[in-house]
């Protein structure tokens, strides 16, 4: 059953992704939408999730398609859709591997996360709770 985001969703933003999205542009896009909505610490957690999921879609599938940010009363849902049905893998920690920590980072800062098959690809999603609006 697909995960449903129902933390009183109040805003949804869609960002189509290029074949090799510029991560600085993606960060700016997210910041413009959430900078006055969430605390600075929460924004950094959300940006970490966004960048990891977009980077994974770019590096491992070469077909990132869409970034969706849904903002609720006390949580933000991040979704990245790509054209590859293979799910990401949560790898065990390793001192010798130079990469492979992205999903572990997403897991660490997310209240929950998962994968939803869609069409010929998948959507990887994450829900990050925040303490309250920025002041």
C-alpha positions in Angstrom: 0.0 0.0 0.0 1.5 3.4 -0.9 2.5 5.7 1.9 0.0 8.6 2.4 1.1 12.0 3.6 -1.7 13.6 5.6 0.0 15.9 8.1 -2.5 18.5 7.1 -0.9 19.2 3.7 -1.0 22.8 2.9 1.3 23.3 -0.1 2.7 21.2 -2.9 5.5 22.3 -5.3 6.6 20.3 -8.3 10.1 20.7 -9.9 10.8 18.9 -13.1 14.4 17.6 -13.1 16.8 17.7 -16.0 19.0 14.7 -17.0 21.8 16.0 -14.8 20.2 18.5 -12.4 22.5 21.3 -11.0 22.3 20.7 -7.3 22.9 24.3 -6.5 19.7 25.1 -8.5 17.8 22.4 -6.7 18.9 23.7 -3.3 17.9 27.2 -4.2 14.5 26.0 -5.5 13.8 24.3 -2.2 15.1 27.2 -0.1 12.8 29.7 -1.9 9.8 27.6 -0.9 10.7 26.6 2.6 13.0 29.3 4.0 10.2 31.1 5.8 8.2 28.0 6.6 10.6 25.8 8.6 13.4 26.3 11.1 16.9 26.7 9.8 17.9 23.3 11.3 14.9 21.6 9.7 15.6 23.2 6.4 19.2 21.8 6.5 17.7 18.3 7.2 15.2 18.7 4.3 17.9 19.9 2.0 20.1 16.9 2.9 17.3 14.6 2.0 16.5 16.4 -1.3 20.1 16.4 -2.4 20.7 12.8 -1.5 17.6 11.6 -3.3 18.2 13.8 -6.4 21.9 12.7 -6.5 20.9 9.0 -6.2 18.4 9.4 -9.1 21.1 11.1 -11.2 24.0 8.8 -10.4 22.2 5.4 -10.2 19.4 5.8 -12.8 20.5 8.6 -15.1 16.9 9.5 -15.5 15.7 11.8 -12.7 12.2 13.1 -13.6 10.5 15.0 -10.8 11.0 16.5 -7.3 7.9 17.1 -5.3 7.8 19.0 -2.0 4.7 18.7 0.1 4.5 20.9 3.2 2.2 20.1 6.1 1.6 21.6 9.5 4.6 20.0 11.1 6.3 17.9 8.4 7.6 18.1 4.9 7.4 15.3 2.4 10.1 15.0 -0.3 9.5 12.8 -3.3 11.9 12.1 -6.2 10.7 10.2 -9.2 13.0 8.5 -11.7 12.6 6.2 -14.6 14.3 3.1 -13.1 12.3 0.5 -11.1 15.3 -0.7 -9.1 15.0 0.4 -5.4 17.9 2.1 -3.6 19.7 0.0 -1.1 20.4 0.9 2.5 24.0 -0.3 2.8 25.7 -1.2 6.1 28.4 1.3 7.3 31.8 0.8 5.9 35.1 2.6 6.6 36.6 1.5 3.3 33.7 2.4 0.9 33.9 6.0 -0.4 30.2 6.2 -1.3 26.9 4.5 -0.5 25.9 6.6 2.5 23.1 8.6 0.9 20.2 6.4 1.9 21.6 5.9 5.4 21.7 9.7 5.8 18.1 9.9 4.5 17.1 7.2 7.0 18.8 9.1 9.9 17.0 12.4 9.4 13.6 11.1 8.2 10.7 10.3 10.4 10.0 7.6 7.8 10.9 7.0 4.1 10.1 4.4 1.4 9.7 3.5 -2.2 6.6 3.5 -4.4 6.7 1.8 -7.8 5.1 4.0 -10.5 4.8 3.3 -14.1 8.2 2.3 -15.5 10.1 3.8 -12.5 9.8 4.6 -8.9 9.4 7.4 -6.4 11.6 7.5 -3.3 9.9 9.6 -0.6 10.8 10.9 2.8 8.9 12.7 5.6 10.9 15.1 7.8 9.2 16.6 10.8 10.0 20.2 11.9 9.5 21.9 15.2 7.7 25.0 13.9 8.0 28.0 11.6 11.1 30.1 11.4 10.9 33.4 13.3 
